[in-house]
Amino acid sequence: MFIYVFSIVLIVASNILYNICQKLTPQKVNPFSALFVTYVTAAILTAVIYQFYRTDGGFVASVKELNWASIALGISIVGLEFGYLMAYRAGWKISMGSLVANIALAVVLIPVGILFFKEGFGFNKYLGAAFCIVGLILINK
């Protein structure tokens, strides 16, 4: 149960820091310079943390077990980071940009979950999704 709750708390806390940092990145800085420093920092932190989270077989064996998803994730992260940076530069408020993006994401992931991952989706979830869509419309009026 701890990891179930902790993982969501970590996501929320990290997203708060993430959006604040994206909003506070200087407007005149080349966005890809900012992303480069971000990824170097992330790589260093990952290398340090890896030392405490080792698995059987070591790093090389672990990398050999990866599939295309890690490369696609890297591409998607660059798109995500660049998208948020440009959204804030375009004038989105920190209280609204992330909200709109995450609600839209949740709604779009519904058919993905149903079609590709065979996730169930009952009446209450349809109703909740409908409220999200209505909320998006109201927020953007």
C-alpha positions as semicolon CSV with decimal commas, in nm:
position;residue;x (nm);y (nm);z (nm)
1;M;0,000;0,000;0,000
2;F;0,288;0,238;0,075
3;I;0,428;0,230;-0,279
4;Y;0,074;0,270;-0,418
5;V;0,027;0,602;-0,236
6;F;0,392;0,712;-0,243
7;S;0,414;0,683;-0,621
8;I;0,121;0,922;-0,671
9;V;0,253;1,165;-0,407
10;L;0,591;1,162;-0,585
11;I;0,424;1,229;-0,921
12;V;0,221;1,520;-0,782
13;A;0,516;1,672;-0,594
14;S;0,744;1,634;-0,896
15;N;0,481;1,784;-1,126
16;I;0,443;2,085;-0,899
17;L;0,819;2,147;-0,907
18;Y;0,828;2,070;-1,281
19;N;0,562;2,327;-1,370
20;I;0,711;2,594;-1,144
21;C;1,054;2,543;-1,302
22;Q;0,912;2,546;-1,654
23;K;0,725;2,869;-1,580
24;L;1,038;3,030;-1,430
25;T;1,274;2,936;-1,716
26;P;1,387;3,270;-1,865
27;Q;1,196;3,372;-2,179
28;K;1,503;3,469;-2,377
29;V;1,695;3,146;-2,318
30;N;1,712;2,906;-2,610
31;P;1,466;2,633;-2,506
32;F;1,705;2,360;-2,617
33;S;1,986;2,499;-2,400
34;A;1,747;2,474;-2,106
35;L;1,650;2,121;-2,206
36;F;2,015;2,019;-2,244
37;V;2,099;2,134;-1,891
38;T;1,783;1,964;-1,766
39;Y;1,878;1,630;-1,923
40;V;2,241;1,647;-1,808
41;T;2,115;1,706;-1,455
42;A;1,868;1,417;-1,490
43;A;2,140;1,187;-1,628
44;I;2,372;1,265;-1,338
45;L;2,096;1,214;-1,082
46;T;1,992;0,889;-1,250
47;A;2,352;0,760;-1,248
48;V;2,384;0,838;-0,876
49;I;2,049;0,682;-0,783
50;Y;2,125;0,375;-0,996
51;Q;2,401;0,287;-0,751
52;F;2,137;0,234;-0,481
53;Y;1,883;0,049;-0,698
54;R;2,087;-0,225;-0,859
55;T;1,933;-0,538;-0,997
56;D;2,075;-0,877;-1,085
57;G;2,299;-0,877;-1,390
58;G;2,419;-0,516;-1,379
59;F;2,371;-0,219;-1,604
60;V;2,467;-0,376;-1,939
61;A;2,241;-0,676;-1,884
62;S;1,958;-0,444;-1,786
63;V;2,003;-0,229;-2,097
64;K;1,995;-0,542;-2,316
65;E;1,649;-0,620;-2,179
66;L;1,505;-0,285;-2,291
67;N;1,284;-0,245;-2,595
68;W;1,187;0,040;-2,826
69;A;0,975;0,201;-2,553
70;S;1,275;0,364;-2,381
71;I;1,378;0,540;-2,702
72;A;1,019;0,646;-2,771
73;L;0,994;0,769;-2,412
74;G;1,303;0,984;-2,463
75;I;1,147;1,137;-2,774
76;S;0,817;1,196;-2,594
77;I;0,992;1,359;-2,297
78;V;1,160;1,612;-2,526
79;G;0,820;1,689;-2,681
80;L;0,661;1,718;-2,338
81;E;0,930;1,948;-2,201
82;F;0,940;2,165;-2,511
83;G;0,560;2,181;-2,524
84;Y;0,525;2,299;-2,164
85;L;0,806;2,552;-2,204
86;M;0,646;2,696;-2,517
87;A;0,297;2,694;-2,359
88;Y;0,420;2,905;-2,070
89;R;0,607;3,135;-2,307
90;A;0,287;3,169;-2,511
91;G;0,112;3,301;-2,202
92;W;-0,058;3,003;-2,039
93;K;-0,101;3,057;-1,667
94;I;0,061;2,798;-1,443
95;S;-0,277;2,726;-1,284
96;M;-0,441;2,656;-1,621
97;G;-0,183;2,519;-1,865
98;S;-0,111;2,201;-1,674
99;L;-0,478;2,153;-1,586
100;V;-0,594;2,176;-1,946
101;A;-0,310;1,956;-2,072
102;N;-0,365;1,687;-1,809
103;I;-0,743;1,674;-1,849
104;A;-0,705;1,651;-2,227
105;L;-0,443;1,379;-2,179
106;A;-0,669;1,179;-1,947
107;V;-0,959;1,196;-2,192
108;V;-0,742;1,093;-2,488
109;L;-0,591;0,802;-2,291
110;I;-0,936;0,651;-2,227
111;P;-0,965;0,486;-2,572
112;V;-0,596;0,390;-2,557
113;G;-0,654;0,206;-2,229
114;I;-0,969;0,037;-2,359
115;L;-0,840;-0,061;-2,704
116;F;-0,477;-0,149;-2,639
117;F;-0,467;-0,251;-2,274
118;K;-0,816;-0,404;-2,236
119;E;-0,899;-0,183;-1,937
120;G;-1,256;-0,176;-1,821
121;F;-1,454;0,144;-1,834
122;G;-1,790;0,155;-1,657
123;F;-2,068;0,411;-1,640
124;N;-1,911;0,612;-1,356
125;K;-1,591;0,650;-1,553
126;Y;-1,780;0,763;-1,864
127;L;-1,965;1,015;-1,648
128;G;-1,637;1,137;-1,496
129;A;-1,482;1,173;-1,843
130;A;-1,788;1,370;-1,958
131;F;-1,743;1,606;-1,663
132;C;-1,377;1,647;-1,759
133;I;-1,475;1,741;-2,114
134;V;-1,737;1,987;-1,987
135;G;-1,473;2,127;-1,751
136;L;-1,231;2,178;-2,041
137;I;-1,497;2,365;-2,233
138;L;-1,582;2,584;-1,932
139;I;-1,217;2,654;-1,849
140;N;-1,145;2,770;-2,203
141;K;-1,448;2,999;-2,235
